[in-house]
């Protein structure tokens, strides 16, 4: 009973975040499709650097870099016309005592001012990482610390680890606000993107396609960061209740599977009693059972273990069955129901929010169009 009470407490603690999650855009996102959402280097480091560099040779009336530096309160002395922006900047080889060198994610300089930004999504800090970047910047500025800035960029502005800002064998330690500053995707980057998107929307481009493409990229990146920062909020209640979280996770698949089966049993029942249906339709949740069944020519199935989408397919006549491969049955004699608007919640939550009578009619029409394999 105590475990159930703890689970209820955990669920109650994440409910406020679920309401916020419902407001996030659920549209096509190229970064999600490529599974790059949390890739610090290939997505965030390189894309932010590219956006900062984007309008350096264009007349867009303002500068993305200037907007960014204003958010960092560091634009006054920086000469925008001489800006050099690099992703994955090499300070040189890491020295023996690990106090200099390495690769900074984002590097900006005008030849007089030097800025480095370390990007962290989920990766941990390296030993003396910020110490190394700080000392490398000081060296480039020829010892003038007033000319350097070091930023630690994370999803929600968390602190760097002690091993990153302290020398392992010594008393040297970087001081926040003096030697480095924390910035976040939640505040700094989202605010910057919002300003960039607003500006681009009100500027006339010589090439309208370029404007559309740029807005699409920035909007998709904004959505990506909103999703990442939202998920970060869930980490604390989940990690604080790890045992209960594990119980929910381990039970989830079985619960959803059972809920799906209940929905499919109702669907199959209504299909088979429909007056326009003269076929016998079966439901299978296992690939093997469907192939070996001798009861029906028509079947609906989803196969989680093979990542197969929900499909309805036409089986072969008994005498021809052995000639037909499993691959042909699924790909040539089937139609995919995953994109059916009435079945969206079926795959994600094990619920059905559509009109099951309309779905029955639609499936019956599709059955009439299915043709046996040749």
Residue, then its C-alpha position, 0 to 999 in steps of 0.5 A: x500500500x505504501x508503494x501505491x501511495x508513493x506512486x500516486x504522489x509521484x503522478x500528482x507531482x508531474x501532473x502540472x508539467x503534463x498540462x504544459x506538455x499538451x501545449x507543445x507543438x506536435x508537428x513534423x520536426x526534422x531534428x526529432x526525425x533524425x534523432x538529433x534532439x539531444x546531440x550537443x555537437x552535431x545539432x546544438x553547437x553547430x546550429x547555434x554557430x551557424x545562426x550566429x554567423x548567418x546574416x554577417x554578409x546579408x542586409x537584414x537590418x539587424x544582426x543575430x549575433x548582436x541580439x545574442x550578445x545583448x542577452x549576454x550583456x556583452x555587446x558594448x565592446x564587441x566589434x560586430x564587423x570583425x566577428x569570427x564565430x567557430x563551432x568546435x574551436x580547438x584551443x590546442x592539445x590538453x597539457x599534462x596538468x589539464x589546465x589548458x587546451x581542449x575544444x570549446x563548443x562555440x567560440x566568438x572573437x573580434x580579435x580583441x574580445x574572446x568568448x567561449x560557450x560550453x554546451x551541455x545537454x546530458x553529457x557530464x563535465x570533463x575533469x577541469x574542463x572549464x578551468x582549461x577553457x578559462x586559462x586558454x582564453x586568458x592566454x589568447x587575451x595575453x593575460x587581460x581577463x577583462x577581455x574574456x567571457x566564459x559561459x556554461x550553457x545547459x537546458x535549465x541553467x544548472x551549475x557545472x560540476x566541481x571537477x570542471x571548475x576546480x583543479x584536482x590537486x590544488x586550491x584553484x577554483x573558478x568563481x561564478x559571476x567573475x570567471x564564468x557565467x551560467x546561461x540556459x536554453x530555457x531562458x537565453x536561447x529561447x529568448x534569442x530564437x523568439x527575437x530572431x523569428x520575430x525579426x525574420x517575419x518582418x523583413x523582406x528577403x530578396x529570395x522568399x524561399x530563403x525566408x521560408x526555409x530559415x523560419x522553418x528551421x528556427x521554429x523547429x529548433x525552438x520546438x526542439x528546445x521547448x521539448x528538451x527543457x520540458x523533459x528536464x523538469x520531469x527529471x527531478x521528481x522521477x529521480x527522487x522517486x526512482x523505485x516508483x518510476x521503475x514500477x510505472x515503467x515496467x508496468x506500462x507496456x503490459x497495461x497499454x498492450x491490454x488496453x489495445x487488445x480490448x479496443x481491437x476486440x471491440x473493433x473486430x466484433x463490430x466488423x464481423x457483425x456489420x451487415x455489409x461484411x461477409x468476411x470473417x476477420x480475426x485479430x492477432x498480436x503475434x506475427x506467427x499466430x497470424x501466418x499460421x491461422x487457418x480460420x480466416x482470409x482477413x486479419x488485423x494485427x500489430x506486432x510490437x516486438x517487430x515494430x510493425x504498425x497496425x495493418x489489415x491484410x488479405x491472407x491467401x487461399x489455403x492451397x496457396x498459403x505455403x507459396x507466399x512469404x511472410x514479407x509479401x503478406x505484410x507489404x503487398x497485401x496490406x494497408x497501414x492504419x497507423x496514420x488514421x486520424x482516429x487511431x492516433x491515441x491508440x498507438x501512444x496511449x492505448x485509447x480510442x477517441x474516434x468514432x468506432x462505427x466510422x472506422x468500421x465502415x472505412x476498414x470494410x471499404x479497404x477490405x474490398x480493395x485488397x487483392x490476393x498476391x500473385 
